[in-house]
């Protein structure tokens, strides 16, 4: 099982229409689009294994 990041390690990106919770390492844990009241696209905040997530990071070193 994957470890969940602390809620203190998240930031909120919002434009008053959509919102995303982003961890300090660049992983998007929760994202609702096209409005805040729609179901989330990524929900690893709720289910780390099957909730889905997206990560922005450099490629691993070889």
C-alpha positions as CSV (number, residue, x, y, z in Angstrom):
1,X,0.0,0.0,0.0
2,X,1.2,3.5,-0.8
3,X,1.6,6.1,1.9
4,X,-0.7,9.0,1.8
5,X,1.0,12.5,1.9
6,X,0.1,14.7,4.8
7,X,-2.6,17.3,4.1
8,X,-0.1,20.0,5.2
9,X,2.0,18.9,2.2
10,X,-0.7,20.0,-0.3
11,X,-1.4,23.2,-2.0
12,X,-4.6,24.4,-3.7
13,X,-4.6,25.7,-7.2
14,X,-7.9,27.3,-8.1
15,X,-9.4,29.7,-10.6
16,X,-12.9,29.9,-8.9
17,X,-14.2,27.4,-11.5
18,X,-12.0,24.4,-11.0
19,X,-9.6,23.4,-8.2
20,X,-6.7,21.0,-7.8
21,X,-4.8,19.7,-4.7
22,X,-1.1,19.5,-5.5
23,X,1.5,17.9,-3.2
24,X,4.9,19.4,-2.6
25,X,6.5,16.9,-5.0
26,X,4.2,18.0,-7.9
27,X,1.6,15.2,-7.8
28,X,-2.0,16.2,-8.4
29,X,-4.1,14.2,-5.9
30,X,-7.5,15.7,-6.6
31,X,-8.8,17.7,-9.5
32,X,-12.4,18.6,-10.3
33,X,-13.3,19.9,-13.8
34,X,-15.1,21.7,-15.4
35,X,-16.7,23.0,-12.1
36,X,-16.0,22.5,-8.4
37,X,-19.2,20.5,-7.9
38,X,-18.5,17.9,-10.6
39,X,-16.9,14.5,-9.8
40,X,-13.1,14.5,-9.6
41,X,-10.8,13.3,-12.3
42,X,-8.0,12.4,-10.0
43,X,-8.9,11.1,-6.5
44,X,-5.8,9.5,-5.0
45,X,-6.5,11.6,-1.9
46,X,-9.3,9.2,-1.2
47,X,-8.0,5.9,-2.7
48,X,-4.2,5.9,-3.3
49,X,-4.2,2.7,-5.4
50,X,-7.2,3.2,-7.7
51,X,-8.1,6.9,-7.3
52,X,-5.8,8.1,-10.1
53,X,-3.2,10.8,-10.0
54,X,-0.9,12.9,-12.2
55,X,2.7,13.8,-11.5
56,X,4.8,16.6,-13.0
57,X,8.5,15.7,-12.5
58,X,11.7,15.3,-14.5
59,X,12.3,11.9,-16.0
60,X,14.3,9.4,-13.8
61,X,18.0,9.4,-14.2
62,X,19.6,6.5,-16.1
